[in-house]
């Protein structure tokens, strides 16, 4: 077991550097929560990389004040990359990855936060388990309700990929700490022409090349949803094209990977999962869109035993165009999608 990795000891030890990437765009209302979380990290070798993505509010001032506040913390360095106009999150993350020098990479979204010992605990866990990828549980806070969202226990990269495809596991990169060499050696970057779906593509590609993965069995990341609207997914017309582009890229990559013959019906389960939000809007037009979108995957609705029966029933009724039954299932069943609790 390694000794505690404390930020005040790192000059005497060769601690792995961790690059934390934070894309920022007009986030002044929630940014201080994130910066406080970063400032309080106990780990001894962190590189903070902020990308001000064309902000027109006071976000940049917050970032500059943060950089000044950590000057005396010898364990920390801060980089601020300025983009003249908003270029999208994918472009911003690619810019940050080009500037990253850490052995490990983590991602943090504005408004979100991490436990003070999150980085130290993740690095310790990676070293103890010789892991290329560490993933962890998280906390979801919406209004005044906070609950722990658990990730499934997986022991191999393939098991993680299968869990993501089946809908048992979140794929967002803020739930993972990854060795940077997986990005560099395999030229893995974010697709810049899509606004939705980039995370699952990058996460899965990284897992394809990982040697070992390990679950840190505690929540260290806090996702706070501040908007005063229901916590649900609504697709715009552009989103449909983005998702189709992302899933085509993902499917082609997996079919060229060593895991191509071991995915089962995973890609069909994923397609069913990403179109599930269309069935919870209560709008008949969305039900019809659901029926036509990724139509060939509908036959496998009942095959995915890893998701609740109520969710499969909802999809089955939609497939059979029994829209009255969708209303009944929505009212009486518990439909779990991207934010399911285990």
C-alpha positions in Angstrom: 0.0 0.0 0.0 1.3 3.4 -0.9 1.6 6.1 1.7 -0.9 9.0 1.6 -0.3 11.3 -1.3 -0.4 14.8 0.2 0.2 18.0 -1.7 2.7 19.3 0.8 5.0 16.3 0.3 5.2 16.1 -3.5 8.6 17.8 -3.8 10.2 14.9 -2.0 8.4 12.2 -4.0 7.8 11.5 -7.6 4.0 11.7 -7.6 2.2 11.3 -10.9 0.9 14.6 -12.2 -2.9 14.8 -12.8 -4.3 17.2 -15.4 -7.8 18.4 -14.6 -9.6 19.8 -17.6 -12.4 22.4 -17.1 -14.2 23.9 -20.1 -15.9 27.2 -19.2 -18.5 29.2 -21.0 -20.5 31.9 -19.3 -20.5 30.0 -16.0 -20.1 32.8 -13.5 -23.2 31.8 -11.5 -21.8 28.4 -10.6 -18.1 28.5 -11.3 -17.0 29.5 -7.7 -18.4 26.2 -6.4 -16.1 24.3 -8.9 -13.0 26.4 -8.2 -13.4 26.0 -4.4 -13.5 22.3 -4.9 -10.3 22.4 -7.0 -8.5 24.8 -4.5 -9.2 22.3 -1.7 -7.7 19.3 -3.3 -5.3 17.5 -1.0 -3.2 15.8 -3.8 0.3 17.0 -4.3 0.7 17.4 -8.1 -2.1 18.8 -10.1 -2.2 20.8 -13.3 -5.5 22.7 -13.8 -6.4 23.5 -17.4 -9.2 25.9 -18.0 -10.6 26.8 -21.4 -12.5 30.0 -21.5 -14.8 29.2 -24.4 -15.7 32.7 -25.6 -17.3 33.7 -22.4 -19.0 37.1 -22.3 -19.7 37.3 -18.6 -17.2 37.4 -15.7 -16.0 33.8 -16.0 -12.5 34.8 -17.0 -12.1 37.0 -14.0 -13.0 34.1 -11.7 -10.4 31.9 -13.5 -7.7 34.6 -13.2 -8.5 35.1 -9.5 -8.2 31.4 -9.0 -4.8 31.3 -10.7 -3.6 34.0 -8.3 -5.0 32.3 -5.3 -3.0 29.1 -5.8 0.4 30.7 -6.6 1.7 29.8 -3.1 0.4 26.2 -3.3 3.5 24.6 -4.6 1.7 21.5 -5.7 -0.6 23.3 -8.2 -0.2 24.9 -11.6 -2.9 26.6 -13.6 -3.3 27.2 -17.3 -6.0 29.4 -18.9 -6.6 28.9 -22.6 -8.6 31.7 -24.2 -10.9 31.1 -27.2 -12.2 34.3 -28.9 -15.6 32.8 -29.6 -17.6 29.8 -28.5 -16.2 26.7 -30.3 -18.1 24.0 -28.5 -17.1 21.7 -25.7 -15.4 19.1 -27.9 -13.1 21.7 -29.4 -12.3 23.1 -26.0 -11.4 19.7 -24.6 -9.2 18.9 -27.5 -7.3 22.2 -27.0 -6.9 21.3 -23.3 -5.6 17.8 -24.1 -3.0 19.4 -26.4 -1.7 21.4 -23.4 -2.0 18.6 -20.8 1.2 17.1 -19.4 -0.1 14.9 -16.6 0.2 11.2 -16.3 -3.5 11.1 -15.6 -6.4 13.1 -17.0 -9.7 14.0 -15.2 -12.6 16.2 -16.4 -14.7 18.6 -14.4 -17.8 20.5 -15.5 -18.5 24.1 -14.3 -21.0 24.0 -11.4 -19.9 20.5 -10.4 -17.5 19.6 -7.6 -15.3 16.9 -6.2 -14.5 15.7 -2.7 -11.4 17.4 -1.3 -9.5 14.1 -1.5 -11.0 13.0 -4.8 -7.8 13.3 -6.9 -5.6 11.8 -4.1 -7.9 8.8 -3.7 -8.2 8.2 -7.4 -4.4 8.2 -7.9 -3.8 6.0 -4.9 -6.4 3.6 -6.2 -4.8 3.6 -9.7 -1.4 2.9 -8.3 -2.6 0.2 -5.9 -4.5 -1.6 -8.7 -2.2 -0.9 -11.6 -5.2 0.6 -13.4 -5.2 2.6 -16.6 -8.8 3.7 -15.9 -10.3 4.4 -12.5 -14.1 5.1 -12.3 -16.2 5.9 -9.3 -19.7 6.6 -8.0 -21.2 10.1 -8.0 -23.8 12.2 -6.2 -26.7 13.8 -8.1 -28.2 17.0 -6.5 -31.4 18.4 -8.0 -33.4 21.1 -6.1 -33.0 20.0 -2.4 -32.6 16.3 -3.1 -29.2 14.6 -3.3 -28.7 10.9 -3.9 -25.8 8.5 -4.6 -25.7 7.1 -8.1 -23.7 3.9 -8.2 -21.7 2.5 -11.0 -21.6 -1.3 -11.5 -18.5 -3.3 -10.5 -16.6 -4.4 -13.6 -13.2 -6.1 -13.6 -12.1 -5.7 -17.2 -12.4 -3.0 -19.9 -14.8 -5.3 -21.9 -17.1 -5.5 -18.9 -17.2 -1.7 -18.6 -17.9 -1.4 -22.4 -20.7 -3.9 -22.1 -22.2 -2.1 -19.1 -22.2 1.2 -21.0 -23.8 -0.3 -24.0 -26.5 -2.0 -22.0 -27.4 1.1 -20.1 -26.2 0.0 -16.7 -23.4 2.5 -16.5 -22.9 6.2 -17.2 -20.3 7.0 -19.8 -19.5 10.7 -19.0 -15.8 11.4 -18.8 -16.1 13.2 -15.5 -16.7 9.8 -14.0 -13.3 8.5 -15.0 -9.6 9.2 -14.4 -7.6 7.9 -17.4 -3.9 7.6 -18.1 -3.1 10.3 -20.7 -1.1 8.0 -22.8 -4.3 6.3 -23.9 -5.3 9.5 -25.6 -1.9 10.2 -27.0 -0.8 6.8 -28.2 -4.1 6.1 -29.9 -4.8 9.6 -31.2 -8.1 9.8 -29.4 -9.8 13.2 -29.6 -13.3 14.6 -29.5 -15.4 14.9 -32.6 -15.8 18.7 -32.9 -18.9 18.8 -35.3 -21.3 17.3 -32.8 -22.8 18.8 -29.6 -24.2 15.5 -28.2 -22.7 12.1 -28.0 -19.0 12.9 -28.0 -18.4 11.5 -24.4 -19.5 8.0 -25.1 -17.4 7.7 -28.2 -14.2 9.0 -26.5 -14.8 7.0 -23.3 -15.4 3.7 -25.2 -12.4 4.3 -27.4 -10.2 4.8 -24.3 -11.5 1.6 -22.8 -10.7 -0.4 -25.9 -7.0 0.4 -25.4 -6.9 0.2 -21.5 -5.1 -2.7 -19.9 -6.9 -2.6 -16.6 -9.8 -0.8 -15.0 -10.8 -0.5 -11.4 -13.9 0.8 -9.5 -13.2 3.2 -6.6 -16.2 2.1 -4.5 -17.2 5.5 -3.2 -18.8 8.7 -4.6 -16.2 11.4 -5.1 -17.9 13.6 -7.8 -20.9 15.8 -7.2 -23.2 16.6 -10.1 -25.4 19.6 -9.3 -28.3 20.4 -11.6 -29.2 24.0 -10.9 -31.9 24.6 -13.6 -35.4 24.9 -12.4 -36.8 22.4 -14.9 -37.4 18.6 -14.6 -34.2 16.5 -14.8 -34.9 14.9 -18.2 -33.5 14.8 -21.7 -35.2 16.6 -24.6 -33.7 16.3 -28.1 -33.7 19.1 -30.6 -33.6 18.3 -34.4 -29.8 18.8 -34.4 -29.4 16.3 -31.6 -30.7 13.5 -33.7 -28.0 14.0 -36.4 -25.3 14.4 -33.7 -26.3 11.1 -32.0 -26.4 9.3 -35.4 -22.9 10.6 -36.2 -21.6 9.6 -32.8 -23.1 6.1 -32.8 -21.8 5.4 -36.4 -18.3 6.4 -35.3 -18.6 4.2 -32.2 -19.9 1.2 -34.0 -17.2 1.3 -36.7 -14.5 1.7 -34.0 -15.8 -1.2 -31.9 -16.2 -3.5 -35.0 -12.5 -2.9 -35.7 -11.5 -3.6 -32.1 -10.4 -6.9 -30.5 -13.8 -6.9 -28.7 -15.9 -7.0 -32.0 -17.0 -10.5 -31.5 -17.9 -10.2 -27.8 -20.4 -7.3 -27.7 -23.5 -9.4 -28.3 -26.5 -7.1 -28.9 -24.8 -4.3 -27.0 -25.0 -1.7 -29.8 -28.7 -2.4 -30.3 -29.2 -1.9 -26.5 -27.4 1.4 -26.7 -29.5 2.6 -29.6 -32.7 1.7 -27.6 -31.3 3.5 -24.6 -30.4 6.8 -26.3 -33.9 7.1 -27.9 -35.7 6.3 -24.6 -36.2 10.0 -23.7 -38.6 10.2 -26.6 -41.1 8.0 -24.7 -41.2 10.1 -21.6 -42.3 13.4 -23.1 -45.9 12.6 -23.4 -46.0 13.8 -27.0 -47.3 11.6 -29.8 -44.9 13.0 -32.4 -42.0 11.8 -30.2 -43.5 8.4 -30.0 -43.6 8.2 -33.8 -40.0 9.5 -34.0 -39.0 6.7 -31.6 -40.6 4.1 -33.8 -38.7 5.2 -36.9 -35.3 5.9 -35.2 -32.9 3.0 -35.1 -35.8 0.8 -36.1 -33.8 -2.4 -36.6 -32.9 -2.5 -32.9 -36.5 -2.6 -31.7 -36.7 -6.4 -32.0 -34.2 -6.7 -29.1 -36.2 -4.7 -26.6 -37.0 -7.6 -24.3 -33.5 -9.1 -24.6 -31.8 -6.5 -22.3 -32.5 -8.0 -18.9 -30.1 -5.5 -17.2 -32.7 -2.7 -17.3 -36.0 -2.6 -15.4 -39.0 -4.5 -16.8 -41.0 -1.3 -16.8 -38.6 0.3 -19.2 -38.7 -2.7 -21.5 -42.5 -2.7 -21.3 -42.6 1.0 -22.3 -40.4 0.3 -25.3 -42.3 -2.8 -26.3 -45.7 -0.9 -26.3 -44.1 1.9 -28.4 -42.8 -0.7 -30.9 -46.4 -2.1 -31.2 -47.8 1.4 -31.4 -49.9 0.9 -28.3 -49.6 4.6 -27.3 -52.4 4.3 -24.7 -50.3 1.8 -22.9 -47.2 4.1 -22.9 -49.3 6.6 -20.9 -50.2 3.9 -18.4 -46.7 2.6 -18.0 -45.4 6.2 -17.5 -48.0 6.8 -14.8 -47.7 3.5 -13.0 -44.1 2.3 -13.7 -40.7 3.6 -12.8 -38.9 4.4 -16.0 -35.2 4.5 -15.5 -32.9 5.8 -18.2 -29.7 7.7 -18.0 -30.1 8.6 -14.3 -31.1 5.2 -13.0 -30.3 4.3 -9.4 -29.1 0.9 -8.4 
